[in-house]
Amino acid sequence: MNYVMANLATVTLSDAAAHFGYEVNYFSRLCHQLFQKPFSEEVRFVRMNQGKKAAGTVESKH
């Protein structure tokens, strides 16, 4: 996830797969198993949360 965070503005499934040395289809299935959603949805989720943090609207989980 560090790679995704460091490249959040431009990260793609292909770029991430290449970075970790995986074939794109395998990496896609692996991400789906890990996140329970497609890679693109996970990236969108992270981007939305980063935007909320920047705007100061993330609710703290206490």
C-alpha positions in Angstrom: 0.0 0.0 0.0 3.0 2.3 0.5 3.6 2.3 -3.3 0.0 3.3 -3.9 0.1 6.1 -1.3 3.4 7.4 -2.8 2.0 7.4 -6.3 -1.7 8.1 -5.5 -2.2 10.8 -8.2 -1.1 8.6 -11.1 -1.0 4.9 -9.9 -2.5 2.3 -12.3 -3.0 -1.4 -12.0 -0.3 -2.0 -14.6 2.2 0.3 -12.9 1.6 -1.3 -9.5 1.9 -4.8 -10.9 5.1 -4.0 -12.7 6.5 -2.4 -9.5 5.9 -5.6 -7.5 7.0 -7.9 -10.4 3.6 -9.5 -11.0 1.6 -10.1 -14.2 -1.3 -7.7 -14.4 -4.1 -10.3 -14.3 -2.5 -12.1 -11.4 -2.0 -8.8 -9.5 -5.6 -7.8 -10.1 -6.9 -11.1 -8.6 -4.5 -10.8 -5.7 -5.7 -7.3 -4.9 -9.3 -8.4 -5.2 -8.6 -11.1 -2.6 -6.8 -8.7 -0.3 -9.2 -5.8 -0.5 -12.5 -7.6 -1.3 -12.9 -5.1 -4.2 -11.1 -4.3 -7.5 -7.8 -2.4 -7.4 -9.4 0.7 -9.0 -12.1 0.8 -6.2 -9.4 0.6 -3.5 -7.4 3.4 -5.1 -10.6 5.5 -5.4 -11.4 4.8 -1.7 -7.8 5.8 -0.6 -8.1 9.0 -2.8 -11.4 9.9 -1.2 -10.1 9.4 2.3 -7.0 11.5 1.5 -9.3 14.2 0.2 -11.4 14.1 3.3 -8.3 14.3 5.5 -7.1 17.3 3.6 -10.5 18.9 4.0 -10.6 18.0 7.7 -13.8 16.0 7.4 -12.7 12.5 8.4 -14.4 11.2 11.5 -12.1 9.8 14.1 -12.7 6.2 15.2 -12.5 6.2 19.0 
